[in-house]
Amino acid sequence: MDKRLVQVCQAGNIEAFYALLDDEPNILNFIDDVPFTRTPLHLAVLARKPYFAREIASLRPSFITKIDRFGYSPIHLAAETGQVEMVRNLLEKLAPTKKELTKGKENRTPLHVAVISGKVEVVKFLVKYYPSCIMDTTTRNETALHLAVKNKQLGAFLVLLEQLKLANQSQRNVPLLLLGAVYGSSFDKSKVTSDLLNCKDDEGNTILHLAIMMKQQQMVEALLNTCTNSAGTLQVDVNTLNGKNFTALDILLQCPLEQRDAKIEENLRSIGAKSYKQH
């Protein structure tokens, strides 16, 4: 990218930007024609220049979803750095009917990167206004919940669980009802939630397997205490096997006795958790 353009973007100088366009009318076209490159919009987001970013996005909407060589779009960068208003502004520039988030490296969406980096306010915004993104998976078949556990992001994890809980309890105007288009006429909110909670990554681990593996007691408690359907039935399958044929209880019992969480073990056994040998 032209060094003058880099400097203008980092400074957020709109007047200097238009002066540069006057000298080099095709400068944005050259960038647009190159695949997987960083654009002026990427730079404006990284420099935290919201007004300048809005100007660029208005002139060149194609930059909003353009993936750079690191696998990130400007929206990914805004989400990763916790810039809620920047995320909102960029998404508003896209087609009003667009309800899918751009996918980048490893098929990660802005929600995924916000979860990984623990940007809770961005997570709240995305699951509220783009509810179907909670179902998106990475190339490793990880949901946002998997990524929250793997990166020990309790705040993001609880926000995601709360969204599912609200969707299950609400009778109308439910964000997850947008997923009816995916599930068809047999759409069932409870089933969607159950599918998500019991989804397995490419190693066969559910979020319960991972939470126990990562010794995330609060996450385990949240899963076991709040994830019930309207009938009060636990939606987490505590006895499903991972890729190594381990149940959640098996993983817990592998820990040395002095490191084992007795409360989690008690909770698991009280709801019928078994080891693989007991299946």
C-alpha positions, 0 to 999 in steps of 0.5 A: 500500500502507498505509504502516504495512504498508510499515514493518512489512514493511521492519522484518520485525516479525511481532508488529506485522504481526499487530497491523495485521491485527487492525486491518485484517483485509482489508488483504491481500485488497485487495492480492491483488485488485490486478493487477501490484502490489508485495506485502508479500512483495516488500518482505520479500524486498527488506529481506532478512527471511527469517523475515518472508517465510516468514510472509507466504508461508505466509499468502498463497501467492498472493503468491509468484508475483504479478508487480509493476508492474516485472515481478518476482515475489518469487522474481525479486527473491530470485534477482536479489539472490542470496538462495539460501535465500530462493529455496529457501524461497519455492519450497518453499511452492509445490506440490511437483509444480511444476517450472516457474519463474514468468515475469515481464517479457520472459518472464524466469524467476528463473534468467534474472535470476540469470544477468543479475546474476551470482548464481552460487549461485542459478544452481547451486541452480535448475539443480539442483532445477528442471533444465527451467528451463535450456530456458526462453526470453525473449520475445527467444528468449534462453536463460539461456546467451544472457543469460550471454554478453550480460551477460558473466557467465562464472561463471554461463555455466560453471555452465550448461555444467557442468550440460549436461555432467553431464546428457550424461555421466550414465546415470541420475538425469539432471536433464535427463531431466525434459525427456523429457515435452517431447520424447516417447518419442524423447527424446535427451539429446545432442539436447536439449543440442545444441538448447540450445547452438545455439539462436538468439535473435531476431537469429539469434545463437547463444551462439557468435556472441555470445561472439565478438561480445562478445570473451569468449575464455574463453566461446568456449574453454569452448564449443569445448573442453567441449561434446562428446557421448559420441562426442566430437563437438562439439555446437556448430555452428560454421558456422551463420549468424545473422540477418545471414548471418554465421558465427562466423568471419565475426564474428571476421574483422570485427575489425581485425587488431590486435584479433583473437584469434589463438588463437580464430581458430586454434581455430575453423579447426581444427574446420572453421569457415568464412566464409559465402563458403566455404559 
